[in-house]
Amino acid sequence: QAESRGELLEASMFPVWLRQVQVVTKQIRCHGFQSASVPPLLLERKLPRVGRPNKPLILAPQCRFNAAAAAAEQPSIKDVLKLLLSPGSVQDVVNPRLAMEEGERPSWVSDPGRILDEQGRCAIDSICDELHCAWRVEVAVVVLDSLPKDVRPTAFAAALLNYWGVGDAKLMTGLLVLLLLGQRRLEMCTGYGAARVLPAEALKALQAEHMLPHLRAGAPSVALSKGLGAVKGLFDRDAPEHWRRAAIKGQPANLNKHGFGGGQTSIDDFLPPKGDAGPDKNLQSPSQ
């Protein structure tokens, strides 16, 4: 289809493998669609071998398509790329808990544009996994180029935290890290419970010491690894003992349809106090 439209795709533009038709179909069903309503766009390309075999590229953006619209016109390659790398709604963000290769464990890192290097992405995922195994806490990391101009990153991060249900459903111990490299923006949004350990002042200091210097130096993988390592240190030091995973040993994990614990925080807790025109209390400012 790309060739017939005269469109060219460079491997460096989009080295993302959204990964099995079954997995993508599962994601679409999680949003309440029937698999027949959204025929996935399957595009096979011969990419340079970079330590991995060639794979078909499956593009199935999580849009609010309907069967008639999908049958009438397939989205162009440029539209698909724009949607995945610059989503306009939380439904369009690739969910790392659902989009994984057969036999792979779910990830905590959504990086559809493969902006992070493989080693760095694995290190970040490992830190998130260690934190989840030790504490009733979930951390989701989303790395994108940008958001549309009419979308506020602060509100987007809060909405995505609740949409996925990141964190324990009872403790509301979720943290969503949103890095927009093209916009030089870093957002760290905490659920109501996680804010006890990660108040705004602690997050601001953590960013200034562990993350912003590496982001300015062009090392986003290092910035996220250092920042999340510091987050884990704060939980190890300050979190209540009954939040430890060992305290509920033997109890099965209850996951929601998005693959997370189901944490939900009232929108009022993301707003600044009355009479305060400053930044949101749980959300951090751009990385300049």
C-alpha positions as CSV (number, residue, x, y, z in Angstrom):
1,Q,0.0,0.0,0.0
2,A,2.8,2.4,0.8
3,E,4.5,1.7,-2.6
4,S,1.2,2.2,-4.5
5,R,0.8,5.6,-2.8
6,G,4.4,6.6,-3.5
7,E,5.3,6.8,0.2
8,L,8.7,5.9,1.5
9,L,9.4,4.5,4.9
10,E,12.9,4.7,6.3
11,A,13.9,2.1,8.9
12,S,15.3,4.9,11.1
13,M,11.9,6.6,11.1
14,F,9.9,3.8,12.5
15,P,11.7,0.7,13.9
16,V,8.7,-0.4,15.9
17,W,7.3,-3.9,16.0
18,L,3.7,-3.9,17.2
19,R,3.9,-7.3,17.5
20,Q,1.4,-10.0,16.8
21,V,-2.0,-9.7,15.1
22,Q,-3.5,-11.5,18.1
23,V,-2.0,-9.1,20.6
24,V,-3.2,-6.1,18.7
25,T,-6.6,-7.6,18.3
26,K,-6.6,-8.2,22.1
27,Q,-5.9,-4.5,22.7
28,I,-8.7,-3.4,20.4
29,R,-11.1,-5.7,22.2
30,C,-10.0,-4.2,25.5
31,H,-11.4,-0.9,24.2
32,G,-14.7,-2.4,23.4
33,F,-14.3,-3.1,19.7
34,Q,-14.9,-6.2,17.7
35,S,-11.8,-7.5,15.9
36,A,-13.8,-7.4,12.6
37,S,-14.4,-3.7,13.0
38,V,-10.8,-2.7,12.7
39,P,-8.8,-4.7,10.2
40,P,-5.1,-4.2,11.2
41,L,-2.8,-2.7,8.6
42,L,-0.1,-5.3,8.0
43,L,2.9,-4.0,6.2
44,E,5.9,-6.2,5.4
45,R,9.2,-4.4,4.8
46,K,12.7,-5.6,4.3
47,L,14.6,-3.7,6.9
48,P,18.4,-3.8,7.4
49,R,19.4,-6.5,9.8
50,V,20.5,-5.0,13.0
51,G,21.0,-7.9,15.3
52,R,17.5,-9.2,14.8
53,P,15.5,-11.0,12.0
54,N,13.2,-9.1,9.8
55,K,9.7,-9.0,11.0
56,P,6.4,-7.8,9.6
57,L,5.3,-4.5,10.9
58,I,1.8,-4.4,12.3
59,L,0.1,-1.0,12.5
60,A,-3.1,-1.0,14.4
61,P,-3.7,2.4,16.1
62,Q,-6.2,2.3,19.0
63,C,-8.6,4.8,17.3
64,R,-12.3,5.1,17.7
65,F,-12.8,3.6,14.2
66,N,-16.0,1.9,13.1
67,A,-16.5,-0.8,10.5
68,A,-17.9,1.5,7.9
69,A,-15.1,4.1,8.2
70,A,-12.4,1.4,8.3
71,A,-13.8,-0.3,5.2
72,A,-14.2,3.1,3.4
73,E,-10.6,4.2,3.7
74,Q,-7.4,2.8,5.3
75,P,-5.3,5.4,7.1
76,S,-2.2,6.5,5.3
77,I,1.2,5.6,6.5
78,K,1.9,9.1,7.6
79,D,-1.3,9.2,9.6
80,V,-0.5,6.0,11.4
81,L,3.0,7.2,12.2
82,K,1.7,10.5,13.5
83,L,-0.9,8.7,15.6
84,L,1.6,6.4,17.3
85,L,4.3,8.9,17.9
86,S,2.1,11.9,18.7
87,P,-1.2,10.6,20.1
88,G,-4.1,12.9,20.6
89,S,-5.9,10.9,23.2
90,V,-5.0,8.4,25.9
91,Q,-6.8,5.6,23.9
92,D,-4.1,6.0,21.2
93,V,-1.1,5.4,23.4
94,V,0.5,1.9,23.0
95,N,-0.1,-0.1,26.1
96,P,3.1,-2.0,27.0
97,R,1.2,-4.4,29.3
98,L,-0.6,-5.8,26.3
99,A,1.6,-5.2,23.2
100,M,4.3,-7.8,23.6
101,E,5.7,-10.6,21.5
102,E,4.5,-14.1,22.1
103,G,6.4,-15.6,25.0
104,E,7.6,-12.1,26.3
105,R,6.6,-10.7,29.6
106,P,4.5,-7.5,29.7
107,S,6.6,-4.4,29.9
108,W,6.3,-1.2,31.8
109,V,7.8,1.0,29.1
110,S,5.8,2.3,26.1
111,D,8.2,3.5,23.5
112,P,6.5,3.0,20.1
113,G,9.1,5.1,18.2
114,R,12.1,3.2,19.7
115,I,13.5,6.5,21.0
116,L,15.3,4.7,23.8
117,D,18.2,2.4,23.1
118,E,17.5,-1.3,23.8
119,Q,19.8,-1.6,26.7
120,G,18.4,1.5,28.4
121,R,14.8,0.4,27.8
122,C,15.6,-3.0,29.4
123,A,17.2,-1.3,32.4
124,I,14.2,1.0,32.9
125,D,11.8,-1.9,32.7
126,S,13.9,-3.9,35.2
127,I,13.7,-1.0,37.7
128,C,10.0,-0.7,37.3
129,D,9.7,-4.5,37.8
130,E,11.8,-4.5,40.9
131,L,9.7,-1.8,42.4
132,H,6.5,-3.6,41.6
133,C,7.8,-6.9,43.1
134,A,8.9,-5.2,46.3
135,W,5.9,-2.8,46.8
136,R,2.3,-2.6,45.8
137,V,3.3,0.1,43.4
138,E,3.1,0.4,39.6
139,V,5.2,2.7,37.4
140,A,4.4,3.2,33.7
141,V,6.9,5.0,31.5
142,V,5.7,6.6,28.2
143,V,8.2,8.0,25.7
144,L,6.9,10.0,22.8
145,D,8.1,12.6,20.4
146,S,5.3,15.1,21.2
147,L,1.6,15.6,21.7
148,P,-0.7,17.7,19.5
149,K,-0.6,21.4,20.1
150,D,-4.1,21.5,21.6
151,V,-3.3,18.7,24.2
152,R,-1.9,19.8,27.6
153,P,0.9,17.3,28.7
154,T,-0.1,17.7,32.4
155,A,-3.7,16.8,31.8
156,F,-2.8,14.1,29.4
157,A,-0.5,12.4,31.9
158,A,-3.2,12.5,34.6
159,A,-5.8,11.1,32.2
160,L,-3.5,8.3,31.1
161,L,-2.7,7.3,34.7
162,N,-6.4,6.9,35.4
163,Y,-7.3,5.4,32.0
164,W,-4.8,2.6,32.4
165,G,-5.5,2.3,36.1
166,V,-1.8,2.4,37.1
167,G,-1.2,1.4,40.7
168,D,-2.9,-0.6,43.4
169,A,-6.6,-0.2,43.3
170,K,-6.9,0.3,47.1
171,L,-3.7,2.2,47.8
172,M,-3.7,4.3,44.5
173,T,0.0,3.9,44.3
174,G,0.6,4.6,40.6
175,L,3.3,6.7,39.0
176,L,3.2,7.7,35.3
177,V,6.3,9.2,33.7
178,L,5.7,10.9,30.4
179,L,8.7,12.1,28.4
180,L,8.1,14.2,25.3
181,L,11.5,14.6,23.7
182,G,10.3,16.7,20.8
183,Q,8.6,19.2,23.2
184,R,11.4,19.0,25.8
185,R,8.8,18.1,28.4
186,L,8.9,15.8,31.4
187,E,5.8,15.0,33.4
188,M,5.6,12.7,36.5
189,C,2.1,12.1,37.7
190,T,1.4,10.3,40.9
191,G,-1.8,8.7,42.2
192,Y,-3.2,9.9,45.5
193,G,-1.4,7.2,47.6
194,A,1.9,7.5,45.8
195,A,2.0,11.2,46.5
196,R,2.5,10.4,50.2
197,V,6.0,9.1,49.3
198,L,6.5,11.3,46.2
199,P,5.2,14.8,47.0
200,A,5.8,17.6,44.5
201,E,8.9,18.9,46.3
202,A,10.5,15.5,46.3
203,L,9.8,15.0,42.6
204,K,11.1,18.4,41.7
205,A,14.4,17.7,43.6
206,L,14.6,14.2,42.1
207,Q,14.3,15.6,38.5
208,A,16.8,18.4,39.1
209,E,19.4,16.0,40.5
210,H,19.0,12.8,38.6
211,M,17.1,13.5,35.4
212,L,17.4,17.0,33.9
213,P,21.2,17.0,33.5
214,H,21.1,13.7,31.5
215,L,18.1,15.0,29.4
216,R,20.1,18.1,28.5
217,A,23.0,16.0,27.6
218,G,20.8,14.0,25.2
219,A,20.7,10.7,27.2
220,P,17.0,10.0,27.9
221,S,17.6,6.4,28.8
222,V,20.1,7.3,31.5
223,A,17.8,10.1,32.8
224,L,14.9,7.7,33.2
225,S,17.1,5.0,34.8
226,K,18.6,7.4,37.3
227,G,15.2,9.0,38.1
228,L,13.4,5.7,38.6
229,G,16.3,4.4,40.7
230,A,15.8,7.4,43.0
231,V,12.0,6.8,43.1
232,K,12.7,3.2,44.2
233,G,15.1,4.6,46.9
234,L,12.3,6.9,48.2
235,F,9.9,4.0,48.5
236,D,12.4,1.8,50.2
237,R,13.0,4.6,52.7
238,D,9.6,6.2,53.3
239,A,6.8,3.9,52.2
240,P,4.6,2.3,54.9
241,E,5.5,-1.3,55.7
242,H,2.0,-2.6,54.9
243,W,2.6,-1.4,51.3
244,R,5.2,-4.1,50.8
245,R,4.3,-6.9,48.5
246,A,5.3,-9.5,51.1
247,A,2.5,-8.2,53.3
248,I,-0.1,-9.7,50.9
249,K,1.9,-12.8,50.0
250,G,-0.3,-15.5,48.5
251,Q,-3.0,-13.1,47.3
252,P,-3.5,-13.1,43.6
253,A,-3.0,-9.9,41.6
254,N,-6.3,-8.5,40.3
255,L,-5.5,-6.8,37.0
256,N,-7.9,-4.6,35.0
257,K,-8.5,-4.9,31.3
258,H,-5.5,-2.8,30.6
259,G,-3.1,-5.1,32.5
260,F,-2.6,-2.8,35.5
261,G,-3.8,-2.9,39.1
262,G,-6.7,-0.5,38.6
263,G,-5.6,2.5,40.6
264,Q,-8.0,5.5,40.2
265,T,-7.4,9.0,41.6
266,S,-10.1,11.7,41.8
267,I,-9.4,14.5,39.2
268,D,-9.7,17.0,42.1
269,D,-6.4,15.6,43.5
270,F,-4.6,16.6,40.2
271,L,-5.8,20.3,40.5
272,P,-3.9,23.0,42.3
273,P,-5.4,24.2,45.7
274,K,-8.0,26.9,45.4
275,G,-6.5,30.3,45.1
276,D,-3.2,28.8,43.8
277,A,-2.5,29.6,40.2
278,G,0.8,27.7,40.2
279,P,1.5,24.3,38.7
280,D,-0.4,21.1,39.5
281,K,0.6,19.8,42.8
282,N,1.3,16.2,41.5
283,L,2.7,17.1,38.1
284,Q,6.1,18.4,37.2
285,S,7.2,21.1,34.8
286,P,9.0,20.9,31.4
287,S,12.6,19.8,31.2
288,Q,14.3,22.8,29.6
